[in-house]
Each structure stands twice: as structure tokens, then as C-alpha cells.
């Protein structure tokens, strides 16, 4: 949800499509559109300050994580992120950057950029991202010794 309305992104099992539903605040009507990618598993959604919709998802049985973006003006772009990663991921927009976590990796880039920065990360499964007002990125995850917390003070 943003200041304009409610955004829902979901995998439609009957049509094997990724769909976005939107309802403006104060309205009872929903509009629907298809995201041009075929989902196969996990879906994570985040909104940026300008109203862009960011989606992380897996698109095949191998779990290759993909990223889809809808600009505030409309239209989707999609891309594969890293081949061979297991998509235990979450996605967040924090401080003007998109952060995606996947099995053992933290990927980030500025919202308007086209190149991703990839770095090793300590998470393995069941991870969840959150951000604080000072721009610190937090991850809670299942590590080698159980539930753990990691934070990154300076995010690209």
C-alpha cells in the first residue's frame, strides 16, 4: 500500500501468470494486469517512494531468482538475477536502493541504475529483510547455528 492505493502481486495458479491488482484509496474497484514473466514459486513485493513496483520471484523449478519492475508511468521490465541461486529471498526498497536477498547473496542497486552489486551474505534460509529510518538494512534468517540477525550500516 502507498499513499495512492493498494498493490497486490500474486501468482494466478489457474493461468500460470503473475498478476498485479491495484485499487485506488477510496475506490471499490480493482484493476488487473499481467506481469510479463511466468512465476514458479516465491514472490516478494516492495514499493519505492515514486510509486514504482519492485517484484522478486522465481520463474522455474530450478529457483533462478528474477526481478520485475513497473515504473510509476506503467510498463514492466524483467531480468534474471543470478543463475543457480536458491530463491529463499525477500526484497526491500531502502534509501533509494533495491535490495534482494537470495541464498547466500545480497544483491543491491540504485532504483534508477541498471547494474546489480552482488556480495556474499550469511543467510541460508527463511530470511526476511527490513530497513530502519537511518538506512540500516536488517536481515533475520536461519543460519548455521539457528535464527540469526545481521545488519548492514552502509548500503549501496
DSSP file (Angstrom, degrees, kcal/mol; ACC not computed):
  #  RESIDUE AA STRUCTURE BP1 BP2  ACC     N-H-->O    O-->H-N    N-H-->O    O-->H-N    TCO  KAPPA ALPHA  PHI   PSI    X-CA   Y-CA   Z-CA
    1    1 A X              0   0    0      0, 0.0     5,-0.2     0, 0.0     2,-0.2   0.000 360.0 360.0 360.0 138.9    0.0    0.0    0.0
    2    2 A X        -     0   0    0      3,-2.6     3,-0.1    49,-0.0    47,-0.1  -0.600 360.0 -77.5-126.7-167.1    1.2    3.5   -0.8
    3    3 A X  S    S+     0   0    0      1,-0.2     3,-0.1    -2,-0.2    22,-0.0   0.627 128.4  46.0 -72.2 -11.3   -0.4    6.9   -0.4
    4    4 A X  S    S-     0   0    0      1,-0.3    21,-2.6    20,-0.1     2,-0.3   0.740 120.6 -57.2-101.5 -29.1   -2.4    6.4   -3.6
    5    5 A X  E     -A   24   0A   0     19,-0.3    -3,-2.6    -3,-0.1     2,-0.4  -0.983  62.2 -52.5 174.2-167.2   -3.8    2.9   -3.2
    6    6 A X  E     -A   23   0A   0     17,-2.7    17,-2.1    -2,-0.3     2,-0.4  -0.868  37.5-163.9-106.9 131.0   -3.3   -0.8   -2.6
    7    7 A X  E     -A   22   0A   0     -2,-0.4     2,-0.4    15,-0.2    15,-0.2  -0.953   8.0-179.8-113.8 131.9   -1.0   -3.0   -4.7
    8    8 A X  E     -A   21   0A   0     13,-2.7    13,-3.4    -2,-0.4     2,-0.5  -0.998   6.0-171.0-130.8 129.1   -1.2   -6.8   -4.7
    9    9 A X  E     +A   20   0A   0     -2,-0.4     2,-0.3    11,-0.2    11,-0.2  -0.984  20.4 159.1-119.5 130.2    1.1   -9.1   -6.7
   10   10 A X  E     -A   19   0A   0      9,-2.4     9,-3.2    -2,-0.5     2,-0.6  -0.981  43.7-110.7-149.6 155.9    0.2  -12.8   -6.9
   11   11 A X  E     -A   18   0A   0     -2,-0.3     2,-0.9     7,-0.2     7,-0.2  -0.823  29.6-142.7 -89.4 120.4    0.7  -15.9   -8.9
   12   12 A X  E >>> -A   17   0A   0      5,-3.4     4,-1.6    -2,-0.6     5,-1.2  -0.750  11.7-165.1 -85.9 104.5   -2.5  -17.0  -10.5
   13   13 A X  T 345S+     0   0    0     -2,-0.9    -1,-0.2     1,-0.2     5,-0.0   0.790  83.4  56.3 -64.0 -29.4   -2.5  -20.8  -10.3
   14   14 A X  T 345S+     0   0    0      1,-0.2    -1,-0.2    -3,-0.1    -2,-0.0   0.821 121.9  25.1 -75.1 -29.1   -5.2  -21.2  -12.9
   15   15 A X  T <45S-     0   0    0     -3,-0.6    -2,-0.2     2,-0.2    -1,-0.2   0.432  98.1-126.7-113.1  -1.1   -3.5  -19.3  -15.7
   16   16 A X  T  <5 +     0   0    0     -4,-1.6     2,-0.3     1,-0.2    -3,-0.2   0.881  67.4 129.8  55.1  40.7    0.2  -19.7  -14.6
   17   17 A X  E   < -A   12   0A   0     -5,-1.2    -5,-3.4    21,-0.1     2,-0.5  -0.906  63.1-124.9-123.8 152.0    0.6  -15.9  -14.7
   18   18 A X  E     -AB  11  35A   0     19,-0.9    17,-3.1    17,-0.6     2,-0.3  -0.858  38.1-167.7 -91.5 127.7    2.0  -13.3  -12.3
   19   19 A X  E     -AB  10  34A   0     -9,-3.2    -9,-2.4    -2,-0.5     2,-0.5  -0.872  18.1-153.0-121.6 149.1   -0.7  -10.7  -11.8
   20   20 A X  E     -AB   9  33A   0     13,-2.8    13,-2.0    -2,-0.3     2,-0.4  -0.989  11.6-167.6-118.7 128.5   -0.8   -7.2  -10.3
   21   21 A X  E     -AB   8  32A   0    -13,-3.4   -13,-2.7    -2,-0.5     2,-0.4  -0.929   6.0-173.1-113.2 141.2   -4.0   -5.9   -8.8
   22   22 A X  E     -AB   7  31A   0      9,-2.4     9,-2.7    -2,-0.4     2,-0.4  -0.999  10.3-177.8-137.8 134.8   -4.4   -2.2   -7.9
   23   23 A X  E     -A    6   0A   0    -17,-2.1   -17,-2.7    -2,-0.4     7,-0.1  -0.963  25.3-132.0-132.3 117.0   -7.2   -0.4   -6.0
   24   24 A X  E >   -A    5   0A   0     -2,-0.4     3,-2.0     5,-0.4   -19,-0.3  -0.324  40.2 -91.2 -61.9 147.6   -7.0    3.4   -5.5
   25   25 A X  T 3  S+     0   0    0    -21,-2.6    -1,-0.1     1,-0.3     3,-0.1  -0.343 114.7  22.3 -57.8 138.8   -7.8    4.5   -2.0
   26   26 A X  T 3  S+     0   0    0      1,-0.3     2,-0.3    -3,-0.1    -1,-0.3   0.387 104.0 107.8  83.7  -3.6  -11.5    5.3   -1.6
   27   27 A X    <   -     0   0    0     -3,-2.0    -1,-0.3     2,-0.1    -4,-0.0  -0.698  56.0-158.6-104.6 157.7  -12.5    3.1   -4.5
   28   28 A X        +     0   0    0     -2,-0.3     2,-0.4    -3,-0.1    -1,-0.1   0.408  69.3  92.0-107.4  -3.1  -14.2   -0.3   -4.5
   29   29 A X        -     0   0    0     -5,-0.1    -5,-0.4     0, 0.0     2,-0.3  -0.756  59.6-154.7 -99.9 139.3  -12.9   -1.3   -8.0
   30   30 A X        -     0   0    0     -2,-0.4     2,-0.4    -7,-0.1    -7,-0.2  -0.833   2.8-152.0-105.3 145.8   -9.7   -3.2   -8.7
   31   31 A X  E     -B   22   0A   0     -9,-2.7    -9,-2.4    -2,-0.3     2,-0.3  -0.912  15.1-157.2-112.1 149.4   -7.7   -3.0  -11.9
   32   32 A X  E     +B   21   0A   0     -2,-0.4     2,-0.3   -11,-0.2   -11,-0.2  -0.936  14.3 173.3-128.5 146.6   -5.6   -6.0  -13.0
   33   33 A X  E     -B   20   0A   0    -13,-2.0   -13,-2.8    -2,-0.3     2,-0.5  -0.985  29.5-118.1-147.5 156.7   -2.6   -6.5  -15.3
   34   34 A X  E     -B   19   0A   0     -2,-0.3     2,-0.4   -15,-0.2   -15,-0.2  -0.817  19.8-137.4 -97.3 131.6   -0.3   -9.4  -16.1
   35   35 A X  E     -B   18   0A   0    -17,-3.1     2,-2.8    -2,-0.5   -17,-0.6  -0.761  28.5-118.8 -83.6 131.2    3.4   -9.1  -15.3
   36   36 A X  S    S+     0   0    0     -2,-0.4     2,-0.3   -19,-0.1    -1,-0.1  -0.256  84.5  81.5 -76.7  60.3    5.3  -10.5  -18.4
   37   37 A X  S    S-     0   0    0     -2,-2.8   -19,-0.9   -19,-0.2     2,-0.7  -0.972  76.7-121.9-155.8 147.5    7.0  -13.4  -16.6
   38   38 A X        -     0   0    0     -2,-0.3   -21,-0.1   -21,-0.1     2,-0.1  -0.840  30.0-145.6 -97.3 115.3    5.9  -16.9  -15.6
   39   39 A X        +     0   0    0     -2,-0.7    20,-0.3     1,-0.1     4,-0.1  -0.445  25.0 172.8 -79.4 151.9    6.2  -17.4  -11.8
   40   40 A X        -     0   0    0     18,-2.8    19,-0.2     2,-0.2     2,-0.2   0.416  65.1 -24.0-130.6  -7.7    7.1  -20.8  -10.3
   41   41 A X  S    S+     0   0    0     17,-1.1   -30,-0.1     1,-0.3    20,-0.0  -0.528 100.5  33.4-164.7-129.2    7.5  -20.0   -6.7
   42   42 A X        -     0   0    0     -2,-0.2    16,-1.3    45,-0.2     2,-0.4  -0.113  49.5-167.6 -58.8 143.6    8.2  -17.3   -4.2
   43   43 A X  E     -C   57   0B   0     14,-0.2     2,-0.4    -3,-0.1    14,-0.2  -0.998   5.3-177.1-133.9 129.5    7.1  -13.7   -4.8
   44   44 A X  E     -C   56   0B   0     12,-2.9    12,-2.8    -2,-0.4     2,-0.4  -0.978   8.8-164.4-124.9 141.5    8.3  -10.7   -2.8
   45   45 A X  E     +C   55   0B   0     -2,-0.4     2,-0.3    10,-0.2    10,-0.2  -0.965  12.2 169.4-131.1 140.8    7.0   -7.1   -3.4
   46   46 A X  E     -C   54   0B   0      8,-2.3     8,-3.2    -2,-0.4     2,-0.4  -0.988  19.9-143.7-145.2 151.0    8.1   -3.6   -2.5
   47   47 A X  E     -C   53   0B   0     -2,-0.3    46,-0.2     6,-0.2     6,-0.2  -0.891  14.1-142.7-111.4 144.0    7.1   -0.1   -3.5
   48   48 A X    >   -     0   0    0      4,-2.1     3,-1.6    -2,-0.4    50,-0.0  -0.531  33.3 -98.2 -98.5 174.4    9.5    2.8   -3.9
   49   49 A X  T 3  S+     0   0    0      1,-0.3    -1,-0.1    -2,-0.2    -2,-0.0   0.760 121.9  54.6 -64.3 -25.6    8.8    6.4   -3.0
   50   50 A X  T 3  S-     0   0    0      2,-0.0    -1,-0.3     1,-0.0    -3,-0.0   0.531 123.8 -99.5 -85.6  -6.3    8.0    7.4   -6.5
   51   51 A X  S <  S+     0   0    0     -3,-1.6     2,-0.1     1,-0.3    -2,-0.1   0.541  71.2 149.5  99.1   8.3    5.3    4.6   -6.8
   52   52 A X        -     0   0    0      1,-0.0    -4,-2.1    21,-0.0     2,-0.5  -0.486  41.2-135.3 -72.7 146.4    7.4    2.1   -8.7
   53   53 A X  E     -CD  47  70B   0     17,-2.4    17,-2.5    -6,-0.2     2,-0.4  -0.923  18.0-166.6-107.8 123.7    6.5   -1.6   -8.0
   54   54 A X  E     -CD  46  69B   0     -8,-3.2    -8,-2.3    -2,-0.5     2,-0.4  -0.930   6.3-173.7-112.1 131.2    9.5   -4.0   -7.5
   55   55 A X  E     -CD  45  68B   0     13,-2.8    13,-2.6    -2,-0.4     2,-0.4  -0.989  11.8-165.6-130.7 130.3    8.9   -7.8   -7.5
   56   56 A X  E     +CD  44  67B   0    -12,-2.8   -12,-2.9    -2,-0.4     2,-0.3  -0.940  28.2 150.1-108.2 137.5   11.3  -10.6   -6.8
   57   57 A X  E     -CD  43  66B   0      9,-2.2     9,-3.6    -2,-0.4     2,-0.4  -0.987  44.7-115.9-158.6 161.4   10.3  -14.1   -7.9
   58   58 A X  E     - D   0  65B   0    -16,-1.3   -18,-2.8    -2,-0.3   -17,-1.1  -0.870  21.5-170.0-102.5 145.0   11.4  -17.5   -9.0
   59   59 A X        +     0   0    0      5,-1.3     2,-0.3    -2,-0.4    -1,-0.1   0.452  60.3  27.2-117.5  -2.0   10.5  -18.4  -12.6
   60   60 A X  S >  S-     0   0    0      4,-0.2     3,-1.8     1,-0.0   -20,-0.1  -0.933  87.0 -91.9-151.5 175.9   11.3  -22.1  -12.9
   61   61 A X  T 3  S+     0   0    0     -2,-0.3    -1,-0.0     1,-0.3    -3,-0.0   0.672 119.2  63.5 -68.6 -15.7   11.8  -25.3  -11.0
   62   62 A X  T 3  S-     0   0    0      2,-0.1    -1,-0.3    24,-0.0    25,-0.1   0.583 108.4-124.9 -82.7  -9.8   15.5  -24.6  -10.5
   63   63 A X    <   +     0   0    0     -3,-1.8     2,-0.4     1,-0.2    24,-0.3   0.747  40.7 175.4  78.3  24.5   14.6  -21.5   -8.5
   64   64 A X        -     0   0    0     22,-0.1    -5,-1.3     1,-0.1    -1,-0.2  -0.503  31.9-124.9 -65.9 121.0   16.5  -18.9  -10.5
   65   65 A X  E     -D   58   0B   0     17,-0.6    16,-2.9    -2,-0.4    17,-0.5  -0.439  30.7-171.5 -72.1 140.0   15.6  -15.5   -8.9
   66   66 A X  E     -DE  57  80B   0     -9,-3.6    -9,-2.2    14,-0.3     2,-0.4  -0.849  12.6-143.6-125.8 163.0   14.2  -12.9  -11.2
   67   67 A X  E     -DE  56  79B   0     12,-2.9    12,-2.2    -2,-0.3     2,-0.4  -0.993  12.3-173.2-130.7 134.1   13.3   -9.2  -10.8
   68   68 A X  E     -DE  55  78B   0    -13,-2.6   -13,-2.8    -2,-0.4     2,-0.4  -0.978   4.1-168.7-126.7 142.9   10.4   -7.3  -12.3
   69   69 A X  E     -DE  54  77B   0      8,-2.6     8,-2.1    -2,-0.4     2,-0.5  -0.997   9.5-164.8-134.7 134.2    9.9   -3.5  -12.1
   70   70 A X  E     -DE  53  76B   0    -17,-2.5   -17,-2.4    -2,-0.4     6,-0.2  -0.975  21.1-139.9-116.3 118.0    6.9   -1.4  -13.0
   71   71 A X    >   -     0   0    0      4,-1.4     3,-1.7    -2,-0.5   -20,-0.0  -0.301  27.2-107.8 -70.0 159.6    7.6    2.3  -13.4
   72   72 A X  T 3  S+     0   0    0      1,-0.3    -1,-0.1     2,-0.1     3,-0.1   0.795 122.4  55.6 -58.2 -27.1    5.0    4.7  -12.0
   73   73 A X  T 3  S-     0   0    0      1,-0.3    -1,-0.3     2,-0.1     2,-0.1   0.613 120.4-106.0 -80.2 -12.0    4.1    5.6  -15.6
   74   74 A X  S <  S+     0   0    0     -3,-1.7    -3,-0.3     1,-0.3    -1,-0.3  -0.292  70.8 102.1 107.4 165.5    3.4    1.9  -16.4
   75   75 A X        -     0   0    0     -2,-0.1    -4,-1.4    -5,-0.1     2,-0.3   0.354  55.1-117.0  91.5 136.8    5.1   -0.9  -18.3
   76   76 A X  E     -E   70   0B   0     -6,-0.2     2,-0.4    -8,-0.0    -6,-0.2  -0.799  18.6-169.0-108.2 145.4    7.1   -3.8  -16.9
   77   77 A X  E     -E   69   0B   0     -8,-2.1    -8,-2.6    -2,-0.3     2,-0.3  -0.974  13.1-170.6-123.5 145.9   10.8   -4.7  -17.3
   78   78 A X  E     +E   68   0B   0     -2,-0.4     2,-0.3   -10,-0.2   -10,-0.2  -0.956   8.4 171.7-135.6 153.9   12.1   -8.1  -16.1
   79   79 A X  E     -E   67   0B   0    -12,-2.2   -12,-2.9    -2,-0.3     2,-0.3  -0.978  34.0-114.2-158.3 149.2   15.5   -9.7  -15.7
   80   80 A X  E     -E   66   0B   0     -2,-0.3   -14,-0.3   -14,-0.2     3,-0.1  -0.641  27.6-161.7 -78.8 143.0   17.1  -12.9  -14.3
   81   81 A X        -     0   0    0    -16,-2.9     2,-0.4    -2,-0.3    -1,-0.2   0.928  61.7 -10.3 -93.9 -71.1   19.4  -12.1  -11.4
   82   82 A X    >   -     0   0    0    -17,-0.5     3,-1.3     3,-0.1   -17,-0.6  -0.968  66.5-129.1-137.8 121.1   21.8  -14.9  -10.6
   83   83 A X  T 3  S+     0   0    0     -2,-0.4     3,-0.1     1,-0.2   -20,-0.0  -0.391  90.4  20.8 -65.8 139.6   21.7  -18.3  -12.2
   84   84 A X  T 3  S+     0   0    0      1,-0.3     2,-0.2    -2,-0.1    -1,-0.2   0.398  86.9 131.4  87.7  -2.6   21.9  -21.2   -9.8
   85   85 A X    <   -     0   0    0     -3,-1.3     2,-0.5   -20,-0.1    -1,-0.3  -0.595  58.7-125.4 -83.0 145.5   20.7  -19.4   -6.6
   86   86 A X        -     0   0    0     -2,-0.2     2,-2.2    17,-0.2    17,-2.0  -0.801  26.2-126.6 -87.1 126.9   18.0  -20.9   -4.5
   87   87 A X        +     0   0    0     -2,-0.5     2,-1.9   -24,-0.3   -45,-0.2  -0.259  57.9 140.3 -81.9  56.9   15.3  -18.2   -4.1
   88   88 A X        +     0   0    0     -2,-2.2    39,-0.3    36,-0.2     2,-0.3  -0.575  48.8 143.7 -83.4  72.5   14.9  -18.0   -0.4
   89   89 A X        -     0   0    0     -2,-1.9     2,-0.3    13,-0.1    13,-0.2  -0.715  43.8-171.3-123.5 165.8   14.6  -14.3   -0.9
   90   90 A X  E     -F  101   0C   0     11,-0.6    11,-2.2    -2,-0.3     2,-0.3  -0.865  17.1-145.6-137.0 170.3   12.9  -11.1    0.2
   91   91 A X  E     +F  100   0C   0     -2,-0.3     2,-0.3     9,-0.2     9,-0.2  -0.998  17.8 171.3-144.4 140.5   13.1   -7.7   -1.4
   92   92 A X  E     -F   99   0C   0      7,-2.2     7,-3.0    -2,-0.3     2,-0.5  -0.991  27.2-138.3-147.4 148.7   13.0   -4.2    0.0
   93   93 A X  E     +F   98   0C   0     -2,-0.3     2,-0.4   -46,-0.2     5,-0.2  -0.963  35.1 166.7-107.0 122.9   13.5   -0.6   -1.2
   94   94 A X  E >   -F   97   0C   0      3,-2.7     3,-1.3    -2,-0.5    -2,-0.1  -0.986  60.1 -11.0-143.0 124.6   15.6    1.3    1.3
   95   95 A X  T 3  S-     0   0    0     -2,-0.4     3,-0.1     1,-0.3    -1,-0.1   0.850 128.3 -50.4  57.9  38.0   17.3    4.7    0.9
   96   96 A X  T 3  S+     0   0    0      1,-0.2    15,-2.5    14,-0.1     2,-0.4   0.607 118.9 103.4  77.9  11.6   16.8    4.8   -2.9
   97   97 A X  E <   -FG  94 110C   0     -3,-1.3    -3,-2.7    13,-0.3     2,-0.5  -0.952  66.4-131.3-128.3 148.9   18.2    1.3   -3.5
   98   98 A X  E     -FG  93 109C   0     11,-3.2    11,-1.6    -2,-0.4     2,-0.5  -0.837  23.2-165.4 -94.5 131.4   16.6   -2.0   -4.2
   99   99 A X  E     -FG  92 108C   0     -7,-3.0    -7,-2.2    -2,-0.5     2,-0.4  -0.980   7.4-179.0-120.4 128.0   17.9   -4.9   -2.0
  100  100 A X  E     -FG  91 107C   0      7,-3.0     7,-3.1    -2,-0.5     2,-0.5  -0.986   9.6-158.3-123.7 133.4   17.3   -8.5   -2.9
  101  101 A X  E     +FG  90 106C   0    -11,-2.2   -11,-0.6    -2,-0.4     2,-0.3  -0.938  16.4 167.6-113.3 140.2   18.4  -11.4   -0.8
  102  102 A X  E >   - G   0 105C   0      3,-2.1     3,-2.3    -2,-0.5     2,-0.3  -0.804  56.7 -47.9-134.1 175.1   18.9  -14.9   -2.2
  103  103 A X  T 3  S-     0   0    0    -17,-2.0   -17,-0.2     1,-0.3    21,-0.2  -0.270 125.7 -17.7 -52.8 106.3   20.5  -18.0   -0.7
  104  104 A X  T 3  S+     0   0    0     19,-1.2    17,-1.9    -2,-0.3     2,-0.3   0.547 121.3  96.0  74.7   8.2   23.9  -16.7    0.5
  105  105 A X  E <   -GH 102 120C   0     -3,-2.3    -3,-2.1    15,-0.3     2,-0.5  -0.970  53.4-159.7-133.8 147.4   23.8  -13.5   -1.6
  106  106 A X  E     -GH 101 119C   0     13,-2.4    13,-1.8    -2,-0.3     2,-0.4  -0.992  18.1-171.9-119.2 119.3   22.8   -9.8   -1.1
  107  107 A X  E     +GH 100 118C   0     -7,-3.1    -7,-3.0    -2,-0.5     2,-0.3  -0.914  11.4 166.8-110.6 138.4   22.1   -8.1   -4.4
  108  108 A X  E     +GH  99 117C   0      9,-2.2     9,-3.3    -2,-0.4     2,-0.3  -0.986   9.9 161.4-148.1 157.8   21.6   -4.3   -4.5
  109  109 A X  E     -G   98   0C   0    -11,-1.6   -11,-3.2    -2,-0.3     7,-0.1  -0.945  45.9 -88.8-166.4 156.1   21.4   -1.4   -6.9
  110  110 A X  E >   -G   97   0C   0     -2,-0.3     3,-1.4   -13,-0.3   -13,-0.3  -0.414  44.7-113.4 -65.1 148.2   20.0    2.1   -7.0
  111  111 A X  T 3  S+     0   0    0    -15,-2.5    -1,-0.1     1,-0.3   -14,-0.1   0.877 117.4  40.4 -52.9 -42.1   16.4    2.3   -8.1
  112  112 A X  T 3  S+     0   0    0    -16,-0.3    -1,-0.3     2,-0.0   -15,-0.1   0.505  99.5  96.8 -87.7  -4.3   17.4    4.1  -11.4
  113  113 A X    <   -     0   0    0     -3,-1.4    -4,-0.0     1,-0.1     3,-0.0  -0.295  59.0-153.5 -82.8 168.1   20.5    2.0  -12.1
  114  114 A X  S    S+     0   0    0     -2,-0.1     2,-0.4     2,-0.0    -1,-0.1   0.553  70.1  78.5-115.6 -13.9   20.9   -1.0  -14.3
  115  115 A X        -     0   0    0     -5,-0.0     2,-0.3     2,-0.0    -5,-0.3  -0.805  67.7-142.3-102.3 139.3   23.8   -2.9  -12.8
  116  116 A X        -     0   0    0     -2,-0.4     2,-0.5    -7,-0.1    -7,-0.2  -0.762   5.3-142.3 -96.8 142.6   23.5   -5.0   -9.6
  117  117 A X  E     -H  108   0C   0     -9,-3.3    -9,-2.2    -2,-0.3     2,-0.4  -0.907  21.0-163.9 -98.4 131.2   26.1   -5.2   -6.9
  118  118 A X  E     +H  107   0C   0     -2,-0.5     2,-0.3   -11,-0.2   -11,-0.2  -0.957  14.1 166.3-120.7 135.4   26.5   -8.8   -5.5
  119  119 A X  E     -H  106   0C   0    -13,-1.8   -13,-2.4    -2,-0.4    -2,-0.0  -0.989  41.1 -96.3-143.1 151.2   28.1   -9.7   -2.3
  120  120 A X  E     -H  105   0C   0     -2,-0.3     2,-0.3   -15,-0.2   -15,-0.3  -0.348  42.0-167.5 -62.7 148.5   28.3  -12.8   -0.1
  121  121 A X        -     0   0    0    -17,-1.9    -1,-0.0     2,-0.2   -15,-0.0  -0.961  28.1-124.1-138.4 155.4   25.8  -12.8    2.8
  122  122 A X  S    S+     0   0    0     -2,-0.3    22,-0.2   -19,-0.0     2,-0.2   0.468  74.3 105.9 -81.9   0.3   25.5  -15.0    5.9
  123  123 A X        +     0   0    0    -21,-0.1   -19,-1.2     1,-0.1    -2,-0.2  -0.496  33.7 168.9 -87.8 152.4   21.9  -16.1    5.3
  124  124 A X        -     0   0    0     18,-1.0     2,-0.3     1,-0.4   -36,-0.2   0.694  59.8  -5.4-124.2 -48.2   20.8  -19.5    4.2
  125  125 A X  E    S+I  142   0D   0     17,-1.3    17,-3.0     1,-0.1    -1,-0.4  -0.984 111.1  25.3-151.5 158.2   17.0  -20.0    4.5
  126  126 A X  E    S+     0   0D   0     -2,-0.3     2,-0.1    15,-0.2    -1,-0.1   0.797  76.6 168.4  62.2  32.8   13.9  -18.4    5.9
  127  127 A X  E     -     0   0D   0    -39,-0.3     2,-0.3    14,-0.1    14,-0.2  -0.463  18.7-172.0 -85.6 151.8   15.3  -14.9    5.6
  128  128 A X  E     -I  140   0D   0     12,-2.1    12,-2.2    -2,-0.1     2,-0.3  -0.997  11.3-145.1-141.2 136.3   13.4  -11.6    5.9
  129  129 A X  E     +I  139   0D   0     -2,-0.3     2,-0.3    10,-0.2    10,-0.2  -0.742  20.4 167.5-102.9 149.0   14.6   -8.0    5.2
  130  130 A X  E     -I  138   0D   0      8,-2.2     8,-3.3    -2,-0.3     2,-0.3  -0.971  16.6-149.6-150.3 157.9   13.7   -4.8    7.0
  131  131 A X  E     -I  137   0D   0     -2,-0.3     2,-0.3     6,-0.2     6,-0.2  -0.929   6.0-142.7-129.6 155.5   15.1   -1.3    7.0
  132  132 A X    >   -     0   0    0      4,-1.7     3,-2.4    -2,-0.3     4,-0.1  -0.730  34.7-101.7-112.8 166.1   15.2    1.5    9.6
  133  133 A X  T 3  S+     0   0    0      1,-0.3    -1,-0.0    -2,-0.3   -38,-0.0   0.760 119.7  60.4 -59.2 -27.6   14.9    5.2    9.1
  134  134 A X  T 3  S-     0   0    0      2,-0.1    -1,-0.3     1,-0.0    -3,-0.0   0.430 122.0-104.3 -81.9   3.2   18.7    5.7    9.3
  135  135 A X    <   +     0   0    0     -3,-2.4     2,-0.3     1,-0.3    20,-0.3   0.544  69.1 150.2  89.7   8.3   19.1    3.5    6.2
  136  136 A X        -     0   0    0     18,-0.1    -4,-1.7    -4,-0.1     2,-0.5  -0.602  38.7-141.8 -77.1 131.5   20.3    0.4    8.0
  137  137 A X  E     -IJ 131 152D   0     15,-2.4    15,-2.6    -2,-0.3     2,-0.4  -0.818  18.4-166.6 -93.4 128.9   19.4   -2.9    6.3
  138  138 A X  E     -IJ 130 151D   0     -8,-3.3    -8,-2.2    -2,-0.5     2,-0.4  -0.924   6.1-170.8-117.2 141.9   18.4   -5.8    8.7
  139  139 A X  E     -IJ 129 150D   0     11,-2.8    11,-2.6    -2,-0.4     2,-0.5  -0.999   7.2-166.0-131.6 132.1   18.1   -9.4    7.9
  140  140 A X  E     +IJ 128 149D   0    -12,-2.2   -12,-2.1    -2,-0.4     2,-0.3  -0.972  31.9 148.4-112.2 132.0   16.7  -12.2   10.1
  141  141 A X  E     - J   0 148D   0      7,-2.3     7,-3.2    -2,-0.5     2,-0.7  -0.946  53.5 -93.8-156.5 167.2   17.5  -15.6    8.8
  142  142 A X  E     +IJ 125 147D   0    -17,-3.0   -17,-1.3    -2,-0.3   -18,-1.0  -0.866  51.2 175.2 -91.5 116.4   18.2  -19.3    9.5
  143  143 A X  E >   - J   0 146D   0      3,-3.3     3,-1.2    -2,-0.7   -20,-0.1  -0.285  50.6 -76.5-106.6-166.3   22.0  -19.6    9.7
  144  144 A X  T 3  S+     0   0    0      1,-0.3     3,-0.1   -22,-0.2   -21,-0.0   0.758 132.0  39.6 -66.4 -24.7   24.3  -22.5   10.6
  145  145 A X  T 3  S-     0   0    0      1,-0.4     2,-0.3     0, 0.0    -1,-0.3   0.090 123.1 -90.7-114.0  22.5   23.6  -22.0   14.3
  146  146 A X  E <  S+J  143   0D   0     -3,-1.2    -3,-3.3     2,-0.0    -1,-0.4  -0.736  85.6   5.1 108.9-157.2   19.8  -21.3   14.2
  147  147 A X  E    S+J  142   0D   0     -2,-0.3     2,-0.3    -5,-0.2    -5,-0.2  -0.481  73.4 175.6 -69.4 130.1   17.9  -18.0   13.9
  148  148 A X  E     -J  141   0D   0     -7,-3.2    -7,-2.3    -2,-0.2     2,-0.4  -0.877  24.8-141.5-134.9 165.0   20.3  -15.1   13.4
  149  149 A X  E     +J  140   0D   0     -2,-0.3     2,-0.3    -9,-0.2    -9,-0.2  -0.989  17.7 179.1-128.1 136.5   20.2  -11.3   12.8
  150  150 A X  E     -J  139   0D   0    -11,-2.6   -11,-2.8    -2,-0.4     2,-0.3  -0.969   5.8-166.3-132.3 150.9   22.6   -9.3   10.5
  151  151 A X  E     -J  138   0D   0     -2,-0.3     2,-0.5   -13,-0.2   -13,-0.2  -0.984  11.8-154.4-137.9 152.7   22.7   -5.7    9.7
  152  152 A X  E     -J  137   0D   0    -15,-2.6   -15,-2.4    -2,-0.3     3,-0.1  -0.980   4.7-169.9-126.8 115.9   24.4   -3.5    7.1
  153  153 A X  S    S+     0   0    0     -2,-0.5     2,-0.7     1,-0.2    -1,-0.1   0.887  78.5  42.4 -75.6 -40.8   25.0    0.1    8.1
  154  154 A X  S    S-     0   0    0    -18,-0.1     2,-0.4   -17,-0.1    -1,-0.2  -0.910  74.5-171.3-113.6 107.9   26.1    1.4    4.7
  155  155 A X              0   0    0     -2,-0.7   -56,-0.0   -20,-0.3   -19,-0.0  -0.812 360.0 360.0-102.4 136.1   24.0    0.1    1.9
  156  156 A X              0   0    0     -2,-0.4   -46,-0.1   -39,-0.0    -1,-0.1   0.502 360.0 360.0 -67.9 360.0   24.9    0.8   -1.8
